[in-house]
Amino acid sequence: MRHRVAGRELGRNTNQRKALLRGLVTSLFEHLKIETTVAKARETRIIAERIITLGKRGDLHSRRLALSRIPNKNIISKLFNEIAPKLEGRNSGYLRILKTRLRQGDCSSMAVLEFTDYDVLTKGKEEKQEGKKAKKEKKKEG
């Protein structure tokens, strides 16, 4: 009986499941939006929201806990320095799942997992890219 046993197995053993979810969370923090199956998106959201809450705390202990869950220093520094400060006004509900389509191969339902403040988070990226383009144009002209 599975009484009070939380989480989905996703057809994998424990190590493969941890690696899969770790990769999905890493991709989410890197690209701010990913497309995956609905079941994987729901499990990823649980883990990612806990790590975002650690990022909002911002102290050394939280950083070390986040690194123990996602062992990628670049992604964790991006989370603590760029993503978490923009989510200070929000207590929870950092991510949303939008169901999109049925995958053609096996007809499994797909979903997009993204930040609820996706446009606010990508605004800084667009400004940086525009600044780089302006610098390149000045070099070409000058």
Biotite code that builds the C-alpha atoms (Angstrom):
import biotite.structure as struc

atoms = struc.array([
    struc.Atom([0.000, 0.000, 0.000], chain_id="A", res_id=1, res_name="MET", atom_name="CA", element="C"),
    struc.Atom([1.189, 3.503, -0.789], chain_id="A", res_id=2, res_name="ARG", atom_name="CA", element="C"),
    struc.Atom([-0.579, 5.371, 1.981], chain_id="A", res_id=3, res_name="HIS", atom_name="CA", element="C"),
    struc.Atom([0.944, 8.829, 2.551], chain_id="A", res_id=4, res_name="ARG", atom_name="CA", element="C"),
    struc.Atom([3.828, 8.258, 0.140], chain_id="A", res_id=5, res_name="VAL", atom_name="CA", element="C"),
    struc.Atom([4.348, 11.520, -1.722], chain_id="A", res_id=6, res_name="ALA", atom_name="CA", element="C"),
    struc.Atom([5.860, 12.084, -5.150], chain_id="A", res_id=7, res_name="GLY", atom_name="CA", element="C"),
    struc.Atom([5.811, 10.410, -8.528], chain_id="A", res_id=8, res_name="ARG", atom_name="CA", element="C"),
    struc.Atom([8.159, 7.637, -9.575], chain_id="A", res_id=9, res_name="GLU", atom_name="CA", element="C"),
    struc.Atom([8.145, 8.635, -13.275], chain_id="A", res_id=10, res_name="LEU", atom_name="CA", element="C"),
    struc.Atom([9.042, 5.080, -14.307], chain_id="A", res_id=11, res_name="GLY", atom_name="CA", element="C"),
    struc.Atom([12.595, 5.363, -12.987], chain_id="A", res_id=12, res_name="ARG", atom_name="CA", element="C"),
    struc.Atom([14.624, 4.211, -10.018], chain_id="A", res_id=13, res_name="ASN", atom_name="CA", element="C"),
    struc.Atom([15.661, 6.699, -7.335], chain_id="A", res_id=14, res_name="THR", atom_name="CA", element="C"),
    struc.Atom([19.015, 7.789, -8.767], chain_id="A", res_id=15, res_name="ASN", atom_name="CA", element="C"),
    struc.Atom([17.678, 8.254, -12.286], chain_id="A", res_id=16, res_name="GLN", atom_name="CA", element="C"),
    struc.Atom([14.691, 10.212, -10.970], chain_id="A", res_id=17, res_name="ARG", atom_name="CA", element="C"),
    struc.Atom([16.893, 12.529, -8.909], chain_id="A", res_id=18, res_name="LYS", atom_name="CA", element="C"),
    struc.Atom([19.177, 13.134, -11.890], chain_id="A", res_id=19, res_name="ALA", atom_name="CA", element="C"),
    struc.Atom([16.218, 13.820, -14.174], chain_id="A", res_id=20, res_name="LEU", atom_name="CA", element="C"),
    struc.Atom([14.610, 16.321, -11.815], chain_id="A", res_id=21, res_name="LEU", atom_name="CA", element="C"),
    struc.Atom([17.965, 17.971, -11.104], chain_id="A", res_id=22, res_name="ARG", atom_name="CA", element="C"),
    struc.Atom([18.495, 18.455, -14.833], chain_id="A", res_id=23, res_name="GLY", atom_name="CA", element="C"),
    struc.Atom([15.012, 19.852, -15.327], chain_id="A", res_id=24, res_name="LEU", atom_name="CA", element="C"),
    struc.Atom([15.422, 22.341, -12.466], chain_id="A", res_id=25, res_name="VAL", atom_name="CA", element="C"),
    struc.Atom([18.831, 23.390, -13.800], chain_id="A", res_id=26, res_name="THR", atom_name="CA", element="C"),
    struc.Atom([17.369, 23.977, -17.265], chain_id="A", res_id=27, res_name="SER", atom_name="CA", element="C"),
    struc.Atom([14.479, 25.908, -15.764], chain_id="A", res_id=28, res_name="LEU", atom_name="CA", element="C"),
    struc.Atom([16.785, 28.286, -13.901], chain_id="A", res_id=29, res_name="PHE", atom_name="CA", element="C"),
    struc.Atom([19.011, 28.658, -16.967], chain_id="A", res_id=30, res_name="GLU", atom_name="CA", element="C"),
    struc.Atom([16.293, 29.309, -19.571], chain_id="A", res_id=31, res_name="HIS", atom_name="CA", element="C"),
    struc.Atom([13.444, 30.500, -17.266], chain_id="A", res_id=32, res_name="LEU", atom_name="CA", element="C"),
    struc.Atom([10.991, 28.335, -19.249], chain_id="A", res_id=33, res_name="LYS", atom_name="CA", element="C"),
    struc.Atom([10.979, 24.649, -20.240], chain_id="A", res_id=34, res_name="ILE", atom_name="CA", element="C"),
    struc.Atom([8.593, 22.280, -21.985], chain_id="A", res_id=35, res_name="GLU", atom_name="CA", element="C"),
    struc.Atom([8.157, 18.796, -20.558], chain_id="A", res_id=36, res_name="THR", atom_name="CA", element="C"),
    struc.Atom([5.412, 16.336, -19.696], chain_id="A", res_id=37, res_name="THR", atom_name="CA", element="C"),
    struc.Atom([2.785, 17.388, -17.162], chain_id="A", res_id=38, res_name="VAL", atom_name="CA", element="C"),
    struc.Atom([3.876, 14.830, -14.545], chain_id="A", res_id=39, res_name="ALA", atom_name="CA", element="C"),
    struc.Atom([7.526, 15.882, -14.770], chain_id="A", res_id=40, res_name="LYS", atom_name="CA", element="C"),
    struc.Atom([6.523, 19.548, -14.648], chain_id="A", res_id=41, res_name="ALA", atom_name="CA", element="C"),
    struc.Atom([4.536, 19.023, -11.449], chain_id="A", res_id=42, res_name="ARG", atom_name="CA", element="C"),
    struc.Atom([7.422, 17.267, -9.715], chain_id="A", res_id=43, res_name="GLU", atom_name="CA", element="C"),
    struc.Atom([9.941, 19.824, -10.986], chain_id="A", res_id=44, res_name="THR", atom_name="CA", element="C"),
    struc.Atom([7.820, 22.696, -9.711], chain_id="A", res_id=45, res_name="ARG", atom_name="CA", element="C"),
    struc.Atom([7.858, 21.287, -6.168], chain_id="A", res_id=46, res_name="ILE", atom_name="CA", element="C"),
    struc.Atom([11.653, 21.088, -6.079], chain_id="A", res_id=47, res_name="ILE", atom_name="CA", element="C"),
    struc.Atom([12.250, 24.383, -7.882], chain_id="A", res_id=48, res_name="ALA", atom_name="CA", element="C"),
    struc.Atom([9.964, 26.404, -5.614], chain_id="A", res_id=49, res_name="GLU", atom_name="CA", element="C"),
    struc.Atom([11.780, 25.118, -2.533], chain_id="A", res_id=50, res_name="ARG", atom_name="CA", element="C"),
    struc.Atom([15.122, 26.140, -4.044], chain_id="A", res_id=51, res_name="ILE", atom_name="CA", element="C"),
    struc.Atom([13.768, 29.567, -5.027], chain_id="A", res_id=52, res_name="ILE", atom_name="CA", element="C"),
    struc.Atom([12.691, 30.088, -1.421], chain_id="A", res_id=53, res_name="THR", atom_name="CA", element="C"),
    struc.Atom([16.267, 29.304, -0.366], chain_id="A", res_id=54, res_name="LEU", atom_name="CA", element="C"),
    struc.Atom([17.454, 31.835, -2.934], chain_id="A", res_id=55, res_name="GLY", atom_name="CA", element="C"),
    struc.Atom([15.215, 34.500, -1.464], chain_id="A", res_id=56, res_name="LYS", atom_name="CA", element="C"),
    struc.Atom([16.734, 33.948, 1.986], chain_id="A", res_id=57, res_name="ARG", atom_name="CA", element="C"),
    struc.Atom([20.149, 34.610, 0.498], chain_id="A", res_id=58, res_name="GLY", atom_name="CA", element="C"),
    struc.Atom([22.405, 33.607, 3.410], chain_id="A", res_id=59, res_name="ASP", atom_name="CA", element="C"),
    struc.Atom([25.372, 31.256, 3.247], chain_id="A", res_id=60, res_name="LEU", atom_name="CA", element="C"),
    struc.Atom([23.498, 28.288, 4.704], chain_id="A", res_id=61, res_name="HIS", atom_name="CA", element="C"),
    struc.Atom([20.744, 28.641, 2.089], chain_id="A", res_id=62, res_name="SER", atom_name="CA", element="C"),
    struc.Atom([23.342, 28.820, -0.679], chain_id="A", res_id=63, res_name="ARG", atom_name="CA", element="C"),
    struc.Atom([24.970, 25.621, 0.561], chain_id="A", res_id=64, res_name="ARG", atom_name="CA", element="C"),
    struc.Atom([21.616, 23.844, 0.805], chain_id="A", res_id=65, res_name="LEU", atom_name="CA", element="C"),
    struc.Atom([20.782, 24.925, -2.757], chain_id="A", res_id=66, res_name="ALA", atom_name="CA", element="C"),
    struc.Atom([24.177, 23.699, -3.972], chain_id="A", res_id=67, res_name="LEU", atom_name="CA", element="C"),
    struc.Atom([23.539, 20.329, -2.343], chain_id="A", res_id=68, res_name="SER", atom_name="CA", element="C"),
    struc.Atom([20.365, 19.989, -4.405], chain_id="A", res_id=69, res_name="ARG", atom_name="CA", element="C"),
    struc.Atom([21.650, 21.573, -7.644], chain_id="A", res_id=70, res_name="ILE", atom_name="CA", element="C"),
    struc.Atom([25.455, 21.141, -7.829], chain_id="A", res_id=71, res_name="PRO", atom_name="CA", element="C"),
    struc.Atom([26.050, 23.859, -10.427], chain_id="A", res_id=72, res_name="ASN", atom_name="CA", element="C"),
    struc.Atom([27.664, 27.024, -9.079], chain_id="A", res_id=73, res_name="LYS", atom_name="CA", element="C"),
    struc.Atom([26.799, 29.138, -12.126], chain_id="A", res_id=74, res_name="ASN", atom_name="CA", element="C"),
    struc.Atom([23.097, 28.321, -11.928], chain_id="A", res_id=75, res_name="ILE", atom_name="CA", element="C"),
    struc.Atom([22.957, 28.853, -8.153], chain_id="A", res_id=76, res_name="ILE", atom_name="CA", element="C"),
    struc.Atom([24.718, 32.218, -8.434], chain_id="A", res_id=77, res_name="SER", atom_name="CA", element="C"),
    struc.Atom([22.250, 33.219, -11.163], chain_id="A", res_id=78, res_name="LYS", atom_name="CA", element="C"),
    struc.Atom([19.385, 32.179, -8.884], chain_id="A", res_id=79, res_name="LEU", atom_name="CA", element="C"),
    struc.Atom([20.694, 34.097, -5.868], chain_id="A", res_id=80, res_name="PHE", atom_name="CA", element="C"),
    struc.Atom([21.867, 37.219, -7.761], chain_id="A", res_id=81, res_name="ASN", atom_name="CA", element="C"),
    struc.Atom([19.361, 37.667, -10.599], chain_id="A", res_id=82, res_name="GLU", atom_name="CA", element="C"),
    struc.Atom([16.191, 35.608, -10.158], chain_id="A", res_id=83, res_name="ILE", atom_name="CA", element="C"),
    struc.Atom([15.504, 35.696, -6.396], chain_id="A", res_id=84, res_name="ALA", atom_name="CA", element="C"),
    struc.Atom([15.790, 39.506, -5.964], chain_id="A", res_id=85, res_name="PRO", atom_name="CA", element="C"),
    struc.Atom([13.111, 40.007, -8.624], chain_id="A", res_id=86, res_name="LYS", atom_name="CA", element="C"),
    struc.Atom([10.747, 37.673, -6.736], chain_id="A", res_id=87, res_name="LEU", atom_name="CA", element="C"),
    struc.Atom([10.996, 39.438, -3.355], chain_id="A", res_id=88, res_name="GLU", atom_name="CA", element="C"),
    struc.Atom([7.386, 40.668, -3.410], chain_id="A", res_id=89, res_name="GLY", atom_name="CA", element="C"),
    struc.Atom([5.972, 37.164, -3.899], chain_id="A", res_id=90, res_name="ARG", atom_name="CA", element="C"),
    struc.Atom([5.564, 34.707, -1.025], chain_id="A", res_id=91, res_name="ASN", atom_name="CA", element="C"),
    struc.Atom([4.907, 31.595, -3.089], chain_id="A", res_id=92, res_name="SER", atom_name="CA", element="C"),
    struc.Atom([3.631, 30.517, -6.480], chain_id="A", res_id=93, res_name="GLY", atom_name="CA", element="C"),
    struc.Atom([6.806, 31.385, -8.361], chain_id="A", res_id=94, res_name="TYR", atom_name="CA", element="C"),
    struc.Atom([6.099, 28.939, -11.196], chain_id="A", res_id=95, res_name="LEU", atom_name="CA", element="C"),
    struc.Atom([3.122, 28.045, -13.350], chain_id="A", res_id=96, res_name="ARG", atom_name="CA", element="C"),
    struc.Atom([2.291, 25.069, -15.529], chain_id="A", res_id=97, res_name="ILE", atom_name="CA", element="C"),
    struc.Atom([0.547, 25.720, -18.846], chain_id="A", res_id=98, res_name="LEU", atom_name="CA", element="C"),
    struc.Atom([-0.693, 22.648, -20.682], chain_id="A", res_id=99, res_name="LYS", atom_name="CA", element="C"),
    struc.Atom([0.198, 22.950, -24.358], chain_id="A", res_id=100, res_name="THR", atom_name="CA", element="C"),
    struc.Atom([-0.268, 19.902, -26.586], chain_id="A", res_id=101, res_name="ARG", atom_name="CA", element="C"),
    struc.Atom([-0.112, 16.144, -26.931], chain_id="A", res_id=102, res_name="LEU", atom_name="CA", element="C"),
    struc.Atom([3.276, 14.780, -27.942], chain_id="A", res_id=103, res_name="ARG", atom_name="CA", element="C"),
    struc.Atom([3.088, 13.142, -31.340], chain_id="A", res_id=104, res_name="GLN", atom_name="CA", element="C"),
    struc.Atom([5.119, 10.020, -30.567], chain_id="A", res_id=105, res_name="GLY", atom_name="CA", element="C"),
    struc.Atom([3.317, 8.689, -27.525], chain_id="A", res_id=106, res_name="ASP", atom_name="CA", element="C"),
    struc.Atom([0.401, 11.111, -27.093], chain_id="A", res_id=107, res_name="CYS", atom_name="CA", element="C"),
    struc.Atom([1.509, 12.210, -23.629], chain_id="A", res_id=108, res_name="SER", atom_name="CA", element="C"),
    struc.Atom([0.293, 15.604, -22.493], chain_id="A", res_id=109, res_name="SER", atom_name="CA", element="C"),
    struc.Atom([2.966, 18.297, -22.605], chain_id="A", res_id=110, res_name="MET", atom_name="CA", element="C"),
    struc.Atom([3.218, 21.456, -20.554], chain_id="A", res_id=111, res_name="ALA", atom_name="CA", element="C"),
    struc.Atom([5.337, 24.580, -20.305], chain_id="A", res_id=112, res_name="VAL", atom_name="CA", element="C"),
    struc.Atom([6.802, 25.255, -16.879], chain_id="A", res_id=113, res_name="LEU", atom_name="CA", element="C"),
    struc.Atom([7.710, 28.923, -16.501], chain_id="A", res_id=114, res_name="GLU", atom_name="CA", element="C"),
    struc.Atom([8.057, 31.657, -13.921], chain_id="A", res_id=115, res_name="PHE", atom_name="CA", element="C"),
    struc.Atom([4.869, 33.584, -13.218], chain_id="A", res_id=116, res_name="THR", atom_name="CA", element="C"),
    struc.Atom([6.886, 36.803, -13.599], chain_id="A", res_id=117, res_name="ASP", atom_name="CA", element="C"),
    struc.Atom([8.517, 35.578, -16.820], chain_id="A", res_id=118, res_name="TYR", atom_name="CA", element="C"),
    struc.Atom([8.249, 38.937, -18.581], chain_id="A", res_id=119, res_name="ASP", atom_name="CA", element="C"),
    struc.Atom([9.851, 40.744, -15.611], chain_id="A", res_id=120, res_name="VAL", atom_name="CA", element="C"),
    struc.Atom([12.715, 38.256, -15.471], chain_id="A", res_id=121, res_name="LEU", atom_name="CA", element="C"),
    struc.Atom([13.418, 38.375, -19.219], chain_id="A", res_id=122, res_name="THR", atom_name="CA", element="C"),
    struc.Atom([13.248, 42.180, -19.338], chain_id="A", res_id=123, res_name="LYS", atom_name="CA", element="C"),
    struc.Atom([16.766, 42.461, -17.913], chain_id="A", res_id=124, res_name="GLY", atom_name="CA", element="C"),
    struc.Atom([18.088, 39.982, -20.479], chain_id="A", res_id=125, res_name="LYS", atom_name="CA", element="C"),
    struc.Atom([16.599, 41.924, -23.385], chain_id="A", res_id=126, res_name="GLU", atom_name="CA", element="C"),
    struc.Atom([18.116, 45.181, -22.143], chain_id="A", res_id=127, res_name="GLU", atom_name="CA", element="C"),
    struc.Atom([21.551, 43.546, -21.902], chain_id="A", res_id=128, res_name="LYS", atom_name="CA", element="C"),
    struc.Atom([21.260, 42.180, -25.441], chain_id="A", res_id=129, res_name="GLN", atom_name="CA", element="C"),
    struc.Atom([20.174, 45.587, -26.774], chain_id="A", res_id=130, res_name="GLU", atom_name="CA", element="C"),
    struc.Atom([23.159, 47.180, -25.052], chain_id="A", res_id=131, res_name="GLY", atom_name="CA", element="C"),
    struc.Atom([25.528, 44.667, -26.666], chain_id="A", res_id=132, res_name="LYS", atom_name="CA", element="C"),
    struc.Atom([23.997, 45.319, -30.099], chain_id="A", res_id=133, res_name="LYS", atom_name="CA", element="C"),
    struc.Atom([24.395, 49.072, -29.643], chain_id="A", res_id=134, res_name="ALA", atom_name="CA", element="C"),
    struc.Atom([28.074, 48.635, -28.729], chain_id="A", res_id=135, res_name="LYS", atom_name="CA", element="C"),
    struc.Atom([28.674, 46.489, -31.823], chain_id="A", res_id=136, res_name="LYS", atom_name="CA", element="C"),
    struc.Atom([27.019, 49.093, -34.051], chain_id="A", res_id=137, res_name="GLU", atom_name="CA", element="C"),
    struc.Atom([29.170, 51.867, -32.571], chain_id="A", res_id=138, res_name="LYS", atom_name="CA", element="C"),
    struc.Atom([32.307, 49.831, -33.244], chain_id="A", res_id=139, res_name="LYS", atom_name="CA", element="C"),
    struc.Atom([31.258, 49.279, -36.868], chain_id="A", res_id=140, res_name="LYS", atom_name="CA", element="C"),
    struc.Atom([30.530, 52.991, -37.381], chain_id="A", res_id=141, res_name="GLU", atom_name="CA", element="C"),
    struc.Atom([33.606, 54.282, -35.566], chain_id="A", res_id=142, res_name="GLY", atom_name="CA", element="C"),
])
